[in-house]
Amino acid sequence: MSDKLKITTCISSIDETTGGPARSITGLVSLLALANKVENINLLTLESSNPLYRSFDNKKINLKFFKSSFLDYSKTLNIELQKKDADLYHGHGIWNLPIHQMAKNARKKNKPYLISIRGMLEPWSLKQSKLKKKLAMLMYQHRDLKLASCLHATGQMEVESIRNLGYKNPIANIPNGININEYPQKEYQRKREKTILFLSRIHPKKGIEILIEAWQLLDESIIENWKVKIAGNGDQAYINILKQEIASKKLDNKIDIIGSKFGTEKLEIYHNADLFVLPTYSENFGIVVAEALSCGIPVITTTGTPWKDLEDYKAGSWIDIGVDSLRATLEEYLQKDSSELEEMGKNGRRLVEDKYSIESVGKQFLELYGWILNKTEKPDFVV
């Protein structure tokens, strides 16, 4: 084995519609490739319509897309995994066959592998498509997890969920990271009309109905100068249900579903927002929270996320899941002075710089890889 690392990382999709994991993983790979310790990184994924990247400028990164067939099994991915050699394999996500293919090939080669759980073992997630997940556990998933050299969680809540299921592997508690240069801090302006932003996948898990119901309960004098923008992609039938709910409550002039936003458009809606709200039932990390904070926007999110730091840094509120809690918190925030919201936004930017920059996260992963390969001491974030 050479002194420099050869890493193969695998994810089912890096399409722009798939949310946080695709963004955090491509950012991580880009950063790791800059390290002298890394010889090369293979990023293996399935074909999709709009991948975040089709290639990388850094020649150390070998990005390959593979055709898939039934249940996303990919014969060509299997051939590539058999052919390529690596010191260590890193899979992102569970319940999908590409990661199983990676784990199986790593075991055949007697090479260590790491699986990032990505919130997919959280109680809320396990209740969705329950039968399919039970079958997957019996067929391959339990074995893949049990035999992994290490499992990766993005917060203490996720560590506990994994342990509660009986897995005894080492668990690395490393948050997702973002490239804060891609999310510059907004310029603060005093304005009469203010905006609450929800930006994420439009899905029942995200608690959008909670936001709509809480908004309806607020006094007209409080919401007079505020509007809500809901940005994201999702199942059109569910989006139509939300639109009907907004219309039935006569909130069309206050709540607007504006669709997916990417690139400069996405940055623009962050910078136009005065408050970010994610009333989710369950989130292993919530990359959109880190993005909003980086842009200097105060955040309200729930204890279904690992964002207790919001309270510690005075950058927002970490509240109980539900309508009553969100209504009371919105009532408080919508009456705050602009200068107070601005100060909270600056605190949020400092929080991301301190704990969630991609540089900080990349350093931790290099430490983790070194430990798994018996090259360095056990890091203190491994439990």
Buried (B, 14 or more C-beta within 10 A) or exposed (E): EEEEBBBBBBBBBBBBBBBBBBBBBBBBBBBBBEBEEBBBBBBBBBBBEEBBBEEBEBEBBBBEBBEBEEEBBBEBBBEBBEEBEBBBBBBBBBBBBBBBBBBBBBBEBEBBBBBBBBBBBBEBBBEEEEEEBEEBBEEBBBBBBEBBBBBBBBBEBBBEBBBEEEBEBBBBBBBBBBBBEBBBBBEBEEEEEBBBBBBBBBBBBBBBBBBBBBBBEBEEEBBEEBBBBBBBBBEEEEBEBBBEBBEEBEBEEBBBBEEBBEEEEBBEBBBBBBBBBBBBBBBBBBBBBBBBBBBBBBBBBBBBBBBEBBEEBBBBBBBEBBBEBBBBBBBEBBEBEEEEBBBBBBBBBBBBBEBBBBEBBBBBBBBBBBBBBEBEEEBEBBE
